[in-house]
Structure formats: structure tokens, C-alpha cells
Amino acid sequence: MTRDHRPCCTPAASPVAVAMSPPASGHAARARSTRGQVLVPGGEFAMGDAFAEGYPADGETPVHPVRLAPFHIDETAVTNARFAGFVKATGHVTDAERYGSSAVFHLVVAAPAADVLGNAAGAPWWINVRGAHWRRPEGAHSDITGRQNHPVVHISFNDATAYARWAGKRLPTEAEWEYAARGGLAGRRYAWGDELTPGGRWRCNIWQGRFPHVNTAEDGHLTTAPVKSYRPNGFGLWNTAGNVWEWCSDWFSPSYYADAPAADPRGPETGTARVLRGGSYLCHDSYCNRYRVAARSANTPESSSGNLGFRCANDSAGT
């Protein structure tokens, strides 16, 4: 693959002209809850790209030691079923619903022609579709029937933090996410080792074929997979590579690693985009191999797309 920087796998928001209500000021916070979470022991690890495979603009280097206190993290990405419970309880309206449109991959658009609003700049495989949101992930002619255990998508950073507050949780820091995703394997390329398909078996939901027009779906999935597909890593986390990008709490900076604190880093104090981790069902080595455990990306807090979700974290009881 080439080493030039490629546009982010999750395009920035392109809102349509609709009447929008202001975003919610914040749902009432629940008491701390570790439901569905695993306890990750504290420790030190080498954070960053040890294989020099990342894009320079993503800032995956230098590799640097990081020490973390113990923390909890969801074993899976948040599902459609769990997000539906949040919406029922709070009446939350997602940014995609408020803006009136969201980005859908071109091969799966299910919407009237009038709802197809154009291609994303620099990434024409993303189509801005009126009426696409978490309940209708491919457009007006789609729904989430049969996908209750798939990760919820078309979720902005703002939506993810609202859910986390309501659930008695928070978003993971980027360092927590990488440490948890590695599952105790030091310095490896993926959450399961250095080989993408050990024994000829797929271990994550990514693109097979010729991106962006031909997906052979050898792994069984054209878009999202159920959150407990494949195998969990050494800490019991599922799908930390591929499936959907996951929001972290940190602001993004490509130069942050050079001066990051060694203990419990939380990212820059300010920024314009939030960190994304894990890659998605669209990642492919010929274009974007950001399903590596050290890979980083970012997007603006209001942006959403059909491959963008999240999982939550929590402090340990003693911190």
C-alpha cells in the first residue's frame, strides 16, 4: 500500500438544510455502572506503531511507554438494542437526525433518489443520504430489523458521550482503548498477533476484494457484524479491529505522542476533532490499513457515518 495520507474513513458531517432543534444540554447522569464491562488491570505498555506502517499525518509515532491505572471497558461496542433503550428512556435525538442526513457507503444505499444528496469530498464512496441515521442506517428504505446485536452506527461523539453519561459510564481515553485492544499482547500488529489471517481464518470484519467497488465478503459481512463475532482478545474484548470505528474521549493531534505524559494520558487540552480507533468493515490494506491495533484516525464531534460507533469505559472502583 502507498504511504501517502488518505482521507478519513469516516467523512465529516455534511448537514442538509433542515430546521434543527438545539442539541440536548445533557441527560441526567446515572450512578456508576460496570454492566457489560471487563476490568482491565493497570500496567505499562508501549503505545504506538512499532512497524512503521501508519500514515505520518495520523501521528502513530513515536512508540512511547504509557502507564495506566486499572479501568473497566465494555466487552463489545454498544448495540442497536442498548442504544434503543437509551433513546426510549431519554428521547435523545442523534446529530444525524438533527442534521437531516448522514454518510452511507455507496454499495448499500437504500433510499429514494431524491434523498441522495451527493458524494463526500475526497471519498466518493461515501454518499450523503437524507434521512440516514441509527434506525435507518442505509436510508429511508432500511431499518435495523434483525440487527439488534449489531453495533449502533451513525453515532457522533456528542451522541456517544450522551449515552455514556446516561449509562453511568464514560468514553475510554485513547491510551486505555489501545491497551485494552491489545489484550495483553505486547508490540503486536493486531489484537491476536502479527498475522492477519492465522490458519487462513478471518479474525475481524474488514474489506475483502477490490476497494471500494468489489467486496467478496469472505468474512461473511458486507457491512456490520454482530458485536460478538470472531473471538475475544486476551482481556475479553470483542471486535477491537474492524466492524465499526469507535470514539475515544481525546482530542486528536498528530504530534501528541512526542510529548504525551507517561501516566494516564488524556490527550491534548483542545482540538477540533476527536480520536477514533479500531477501523471498520471498510478498511483494506490497499487503501487504509487502520485495523492495526496502533492505528489512529479522527473526526469532528458532530460527524456520523454508517461505520461509526463506540464502546464505553469506567474508572475502577478504587480510582
Buried (B, 14 or more C-beta within 10 A) or exposed (E): EEEEEBBBBBBBBBBBEEEEEEBBEEBEEEEEEBEBBBBBEBEEBBBBBBBEBBBEEBBBBEBBEBBBBBBBBBBBBBBBBBBBBBBEEBEBBBBBBBBBBBBBBBBBBBBEEEBBBEBBEEBEBBBBBBBBBBBBBBBBEBEBEEBEBBBBBBBBBBBBBBBBBBBBBBBBBBBBBBBBBBBBBEBBBBBBEEEBEEEEEBBBBBBBEEBBEEBEBEBEBBBBBBBEBBEBBEBBBBBBBBBBBBBBBBBBBBEBBEEBEEEBBBBBEEBEBBBBBBBBBBBBBEBBBBBBBBBBBBBBBBBBBBBBBBBBBBBBEEE
